[in-house]
Amino acid sequence: MTTIEQAPGAGFVEGRVEIDGFTVRYHQAGPPASIGEPAGDPLVVLHGAGGLHFSIALDLLARTRRVVLVEMPGFGEQVNEVHRSSDELAEAIAQVVEAIGLERYHLLGHSLGGTIALHLAFAHPDRLASLVLDGPAGFREGESAPAATSPQEVVRRFRAQPERAPAFSPPDPALMARVMPLAQRLMISRPAFDQELADRLPQCAVRTLVLFGDRDGVVPPQNGRTYRRLMPNCSFQLVHRAAHSVQDDRPEAYAELVSDFLERGWMFLVPEQSTLINP
């Protein structure tokens, strides 16, 4: 699978829907119309706490299926004081996807978006063909100190290969000021081992892939084993030479792994022993 030459996200087209008083932006891309409709169910993507993020990995995935990247309410220009829990925000996302016109889809969530994706799976398992949790933030045992000591430390936590394009860009301070109360409610205030979340995992029958970069400095990758242990249909995989932004550190490996999981369905290998390594 080769890297795309244009800027990440250049092939995505913006749309908007109105949900819960929010104007929610989404961006979508897929194979050219000349080769027909994208094969299989579309892939809906939820970003992390840093906001909407395009990547070469998503561009690669959009070569073979429709990819819809949703900006969660509160991460645009409007402050989100409406949704008080992950369940409430997940329900809003379910309404966004329905308004876009998707009835059944694969769902991928990164970091905070992984937590929201998981709660959507709890509420609407019938809508999901499968679930991908990319560095999910629901469990954070062993996490590093909240504040990085230097710009270099911030980069290290997110990128194991910062020399790869695109260059690492720290979250916009104005955006972080707007979303910090929301992130505090949904993630930061929760315990590092969220027992309430753990108690719900065995009831989630949606086929799930949990993936982490083996050098993740934001959410320690060993937390992936909690999902693998408690979820009935879950595969946990580590991607070598990647930190929290696996999509940017290893875009080709990321797209290959996710695409394989989406396409093979229940034939995708679910290991009996905790972890597979993507070299």
MIKE-143911 format. One record per atom (N, C-alpha, C, CB): x, y, z. Coordinates in pm, whole numbers, plus 50000, padded with zeros to 5 digits. Glycine has a CB too. Example, Ala and Ser with C-alpha at 12.3 -4.5 7.8 and 13.67 -1.06 7.14 Angstrom:
% residues 2
513194943150780/512304955050780/513204967050780/511314955350905/512854977550708/513674989450714/512905000350787/514084994050572/
END
This chain:
% residues 279
500854988150000/500005000050000/500895012350000/499045000150123/500745021249905/501645032549890/501075045049953/501945034949744/501975054249986/501595066650049/500975076249948/502795073150117/499995083949990/499355093849905/500215106549903/497905097049954/500385112549785/501295123849770/500675137049816/501725125049626/499355138949801/498725151549836/498625153149988/497345152649772/498275165250031/498135167950175/497035159250234/497825182950200/497235154150356/496205145850418/494855152850422/496625141950560/493815145550382/492465150950386/492055159050265/492335159350505/492965160650167/492655168850050/491485163249969/493875170149961/491285150149975/490215143949898/488875143349971/490615130349860/488815148550094/487575148150172/486715160450144/487885147050323/485395158250140/484435168950113/483615171450239/483505165249993/483445184350274/482745187950398/481225188150381/483215201450447/480535183650486/479095184950496/478735189150637/478385171750458/477475192750661/477035197050794/475635192050824/477085212350805/475405188850951/474065185250997/473815192451129/473915169751014/472535193751165/472145200451289/471655190151389/471055211251263/472305189451506/471945179851611/472065186651747/472855167151605/471025185751831/471055190751969/471495205351978/471985182252053/471155213351876/471535227351878/472935230051826/471425232652015/473625219751779/474975221151726/474975219651575/475925210851790/475785227751509/476085225451368/477305216551364/476315238951290/477115204051323/478185194051327/478755192251187/477655180551384/480055194351176/480735192251048/481145177651034/481975201451037/481115172750912/481685159750882/482375160750747/480595148550882/483345152050727/484095151750602/484095137350551/485565157150622/483855135650422/483805122150369/484555120950237/482365117750350/485055108950213/485765105850090/485575091050061/487275109350100/485835087249938/485715073249898/486245071449758/484255068549907/486155059349705/486635056749570/485915065649469/486455041949533/486575069349357/485925077549255/484645071049204/486875079949139/483685079549167/482395074449119/482545065748996/481445086149089/483625067848923/483815060248799/484025045448824/484985065848723/484395041748945/484615027648974/483505022049062/485975025549041/482405029349070/481255024149143/481235028049289/481215009549132/480255022949359/480095025949501/481175018949583/478705021749550/481615025049696/482595018649782/482095005049830/482905027549901/483004995349833/482624981849874/482394981350025/483714971749834/481354974150065/481114971750206/480514983750277/482384967950273/480304982050409/479744992750490/480745004050504/479334987450628/480255016650516/481165027950534/481845027550670/480405041150518/482905035450682/483655036550807/483475050550862/485175033450785/482885051650983/482725064251052/483885065751151/481335065051125/484515077451153/485715079851234/485465091251332/486925082951144/485795088951460/485715099151565/487125102751612/484855094151685/487415115551617/488745120551651/488975120451802/488935134651597/490185123951842/490545124951983/490305138852039/491995121052002/490825141152162/490575153852230/491245165652162/491045152952373/492205163152074/492865173952002/492055179451886/494175169351951/490915173251857/490045178251751/490195170751620/490315192651728/489475175451521/489435169351389/490835167451333/488585177751292/491115155351283/492475152351239/492445143951112/493265145151349/493005149451004/493155141850881/494495134650884/493055150950756/494595123350815/495845115750813/495975108250682/495905106050931/497205104750649/497455096450532/496765083050547/498975094450511/496715077850670/496055064950694/494595065350653/496175061150842/493885076150686/492475077150647/492345078750497/491805088950718/493275086050434/493265087150288/493405073350223/494395096450240/494285065150278/494485051850224/493225043250240/495665045050291/492595044150355/491365036550378/490255041150282/490895038150524/490235054150249/489205059450160/489395055150015/489175074550168/490485048749984/490665043649848/489715032049818/492105039149827/489285024949921/488505012849898/487125013049962/489255000949949/486825023050046/485495023850107/485205038250145/485395014650231/483945041150164/483535054450209/483985056650352/482005056350196/484705067550377/485175071150510/484535084450548/486755072050514/483905085050665/483205096950711/483815101050845/481665094450725/484495112450846/485145117650966/484225128151028/486545123850934/483765125351152/482785134051219/483485142551325/481665125551284/483205155551322/483685164551427/482665164451541/483915179051372/483055159451656/482115157951766/481625171451817/482765150051879/480345172351858/479805184851911/480675190352024/478385182851961/481015203352013/481885209652111/483295211552061/481905201652236/483645205251949/484985206451893/485025215751773/485515192851855/483865221651739/483835231951637/483915245551703/482565230851550/483055254751661/483085268251717/482185269651839/482665278251612/481345259451866/480395260251977/480915252252097/479015255051934/480785258152215/481135251252339/480035241252372/481345261352457/480425229352415/479445218952447/479205218352597/479915205152395/478105224352640/477675223452780/476435214752792/477415237452839/476065208352682/474825200452676/475045186052721/474275200552535/476085179752667/476295165452691/477155163552815/476945158752568/476565156952915/477215155953046/477915142653068/476195157953153/477795133352974/478415120252991/478795114652855/477465110553065/479615104352855/479995097552731/478785091452663/481035086852758/477835086352742/476625080552684/475825091152609/475755074252793/475725103152666/474955113752601/475625118352472/474785125552695/476945119952474/477655124252353/477595113252247/479115127752385/477685100652290/477595089552196/476225089352128/477845076152267/475175092352202/473835092652143/473725103852041/472775094352252/474365115252069/474375126251972/475095122051844/475045138752033/476205114751858/476935110051741/476075100351660/478265103351782/475335091651729/474455082351659/473425090151577/473745073051760/472925101251631/471965109551557/472635116451440/471335119951650/473885120751456/474635126951347/474775117151231/476025131551395/475195104951261/475415094951157/474095091551087/476045082251216/473025090851163/471715088251103/471305099751011/470645086151213/471575112251054/471245123850972/472065124150843/471475136751050/473265118950847/474085118050727/473495107950629/475535114050763/472745098350683/472085088450597/472665074550605/472135093050458/473415071850711/474045058650726/473245050350825/475525059950771/472855038550785/472095029650873/472985019450943/471015022450795/473945014050872/474865004150928/476275007850884/474494989550884/477225006950976/478565012050946/479585005951042/478595027650955/480835006651001/481955003951090/482235016951165/483224998851011/482725015851288/482995027751370/484405026951424/481965029051485/485185037751404/486555038651453/486675051051539/487585038951336/487215049551660/487415060951748/488835061351800/486435060551863/489435073351797/490805075151845/490785082051981/491645083351744/491505076352081/491695082452212/490335085452277/492545095252200/490025098152303/488715101552359/487595096752267/488595116752382/487825097952136/486835093052040/486605078152052/487265096451901/487625070752096/487465056452119/486495053652232/488805049952149/486565061752337/485625060152448/484195063052402/486005069452564/484025073652324/482685076952274/482175066152180/482695090652202/483065060852095/482675050052003/482215037852080/483845046451910/482915034652188/482545023052269/481155024852330/483585020752379/480865036852378/479535039352437/478455038952330/479515052952509/478765043052209/477795041652100/477525026852073/478305048751972/478575018652080/478405004252060/477544998052169/479764997352057/477655003052292/476784998152399/475315000752366/477155004852533/475035012752315/473645016952294/473045011852164/473565031852297/473875010452059/473355007051926/474184996151859/473315019551838/474314984551921/475144973951861/474624969351726/475234962051955/473314970751703/472724966251577/473144974951460/471224966151588/473604987151486/474004996151377/475454993851333/473825010751420/476234987151416/477664986151390/478034972751326/478444988051518/478754973351214/479314961451153/480544956951231/479684964051005/481294966551285/482454963651370/482914976551436/483624957251288/483824975051532/484304986251613/485834985851618/483704985751756/486464997351594/487924998551605/488225009251709/488585002151466/488965005551813/489365014751919/490865017251907/489005009052061/491235029351870/492605033251841/493145041351960/492705041451708/493995034952043/494515041652162/493415047052251/495425052952122/492355038952280/491205043952355/491595048452495/490115033252363/490885058752544/491265065052671/490415060452789/491155079952659/489615049952772/488745045552881/489495040153001/487825035152831/490655033952978/491515029053086/492895035153066/491585013253087/493475040453175/494735047853163/495705044053275/494465063053165/495645031853320/496545027753428/497995029053383/496255013253472/498815034653471/500225036553439/500485048853355/500745024653368/499495057853341/499645069453255/500725078753307/498335076953242/501315086453214/502345096053250/501725108053320/503125100453125/502585116353379/502095128553442/501345136953339/503265136553504/500255143653378/499435151053282/500205161553203/498305157553353/501125168653268/501825179553201/503195175053153/501955191653295/503455176953023/504765173852970/505755184753012/504725172552815/507005180953030/508005190253080/508615198952972/509095182853150/508425195552845/509025203152735/508275200352607/510525199652719/508435209052505/507815206152375/508285192852317/508135217252276/509535189452341/510065176652292/509355164852356/511565175852318/508985166252484/508275155652554/506855154052498/508235158452705/506215165252466/504885164652405/504955156852274/504315178852381/505935160052190/506095153052063/506335138252086/507255159051981/507195134952182/507535120952207/506315112852246/508585119952316/505415118752323/504225111452367/503285108152250/503475119452472/503265117152151/502345115252039/502995108651917/501775128451998/504285110951896/504915106251773/506235099251803/505125117851677/506345086751758/507615079551766/508495082751645/507375064551775/507875087251536/508605090751414/508185104851369/508335080351301/508595115151444/508155128751413/508695133951280/508565138151523/509705126951226/510245131451098/509335128050981/511605125251075/508385119151003/507445115450897/506405126450876/506755102150930/506045128650753/504985138350722/503615132050752/505065143050573/502655139950797/502775154250827/503475156650959/501395160650829/504055168650973/504755172151096/503755172851211/505485185651080/504235169751331/503375170351449/502975184751477/504085164151571/501695187051498/501185200151535/500475198951669/500235205851425/500925206251770/500225205551900/498815210851886/500985213452008/497885206051971/496495210851965/496405225951976/495665204352075/495465231651905/495245246051909/494835250252050/494155250151806/495575259852111/495255263952250/493815269152265/496215274852295/493315276252164/491935281352173/490935269852174/491635290952056/491185259652090/490315247852088/490355240752222/490715238251975/491565238752276/491705231552401/491005238952515/493175229452435/491035252252513/490345259952617/488845257552610/490655274952602/488315256352486/486875254052470/486465239952511/486465256452326/487315230052479/486895216152499/487345210352632/487425207552387/488205217252707/488725211552831/487625208052931/489705221252895/486585216452950/485515212153042/484815199452996/484495223353058/484625197952866/484005185852812/484915173852835/483715187452662/486215175452804/487175164552826/487265160952974/488555168452773/487145171053060/487195168553205/486005159953247/487185181953283/484825163053197/483635155253233/483715140953182/482385161953177/484155139453058/484075126452992/485255117353020/483955128352845/486445123053047/487645114753054/488525117853175/488435116452930/488945130153189/489975133353288/489495130553429/490385147953276/488215133053457/487685130953593/487435116253624/486405138853611/487445107653523/487215093453544/488475086853601/486805086553413/488335076453681/489515069553737/490335062853628/489095059153841/491625060753656/492515054353560/492025040453523/493935053653615/491485033153620/490765020753589/489305023353618/491305008553673/488515024653511/487115028353522/486295015653543/486635036053395/485975012553667/485275000253699/483884999953637/485174998453849/483225011353632/481895011853570/481965007753424/481295025953583/482985012753355/483185008953214/483534994153203/484275017553150/484414989453290/484814975353287/483614966053305/485844972653397/482684969953391/481514961553416/480614960453292/480704967153533/480694970153201/479844970053082/480474962452965/479544984153040/481784960952965/482464955152849/481994941052813/483934954952875/481744932152910/481324918552872/480014918052794/481194910052995/479194928652804/477914928852732/478034934152590/476924937152809/479234938652551/479424944152417/479844932952321/480494955652418/478894928552239/479164917352148/479674921852012/477924909152130/479804934951989/480284939951860/481744935451839/480154955551852/481994930551720/483364926051686/484294938051695/483414919551542/485384936951773/486194948551808/487674945951787/485944952551952/488344956051730/489804956351722/490294967651810/490304958051574/491174964651905/491834974751987/493284975451942/491714971552140/493754987251905/495144988551863/495815000151935/495224990451711/497084998151964/497925008252028/499265008651960/498085005452179/499905020351962/501325020951930/502105015952049/501745035251892/503165008352024/503915002652136/504695013152214/504864991952085/504775025652163/505465036452234/504495047652273/506595042152148/503225044452285/502215054352321/502585060852454/500805047952330/502725074252453/503065081452575/501895088852635/504165091152546/500705086852581/499505093352633/498645083352710/498685099652519/498305072252645/497585061352711/498485048952704/496175058652642/499005044252817/499925032752813/499315020852741/500315028852954/500045015052646/499465004552562/499024991952636/500445000652458/499564989552756/499134977552829/497654977852864/499964975852955/497044989752858/495604990652886/494764983552781/495185005052895/495344980952664/494624973352562/494254959452609/495444972452437/495024953852700/494744940352748/493454939752830/495924935252831/493064951052890/491814951252966/490634948952873/491664964553041/490644955552757/489564953452660/489584938952611/489704963252540/490774934052580/490904920452528/490384910252630/492384917352493/490644912752756/490264903352862/488764903552889/491004906552990/488144915152878/486754916652921/485734916352808/486604929352995/486164919252685/485204919452574/485164905852506/485584930452472/483984900652474/483884886952423/484414884852282/482474882752427/484444895352198/484874893752058/485874904652023/483654894351962/487034903952088/488004914852081/489394909752046/488054922552212/490044916551952/491454914151921/492254926351962/491644911051769/493384924152026/494274935052069/495574933851993/494534934652224/495974944751924/497214944651848/498034957151878/496924943751699/499344954951887/500304965851900/500944968551765/501384962552007/501174981151737/501884985051615/503264990251656/501074995851533/504304983851606/505674987651639/506025001551587/506644977451584/506935008151657/507485021151617/506395031651596/508295019651488/505455031651690/504375041451686/504035045851827/503125035651615/503715058651842/503275063951971/501755065751967/504005077552004/501235076452028/499775077852036/499145080251899/499415089252130/499855087151811/499335089851676/499815079151579/499775103951628/499255067151592/499645056051504/499345059551359/498915043051544/498255066751336/497875070451200/498975078351130/496595078451201/499745086151206/500805094251148/502165087351151/500905107451221/502435079651256/503725072651265/503805061151165/503945067251407/502725053351152/502735041351067/501465040850981/502855028551153/501275050650891/500015051350817/499725039050731/500015063350729/500745033550665/500525021950579/500145009750662/501775019150495/500885007450771/500574996050858/499194997750921/501644994650968/498855009950960/497555012751022/496425009650924/497475027551067/496535014950803/495485012850703/495364998050666/495755021150578/496494991250655/496474977050620/495794968950729/497894971850596/496134971850854/495554964450967/494054966850977/496254968451097/493644979550973/492224982750986/491434977350868/492024997950998/491964978950747/491274974050629/491104958950635/492044977850503/492124951950678/492044937350689/490964933350789/493404931550732/490904940550901/489894937751003/488484940050949/490134946351127/488284951250878/486954954450826/486514944550719/486944968550771/487444940650635/487084932350519/486884917650555/488154933450414/487644912450650/487584898150677/486514894350777/488914893650728/485924904250844/484844901050936/485284891251043/483674895450860/484434881451068/484724871951176/485924862951144/483504863351203/486404863451019/487584855450986/488884862051033/487644853150836/488784874651075/489984881251128/490454873951252/489694896351160/491734872151264/492294864151374/492024870751508/493794862151354/491354863651596/491154867951734/492054859351821/489644866751778/493164864751870/494134856451940/493624851652075/495414864051960/493964839552110/493624834352242/494564839952347/493694818952242/495784843252308/496754849252400/496934863852360/498114841552397/496894872352458/496724886752453/497044894152324/497524892452554/498254893152267/498694903552175/499354898152049/499644912552244/499064904651936/499814902851813/500614915351786/498874899551694/501714914051720/502564925651692/502564928251542/504004923451744/502304940551502/502394944551362/503804950151341/501284955051322/504684943451265/506084947551257/506294960151175/506904936451199/
END
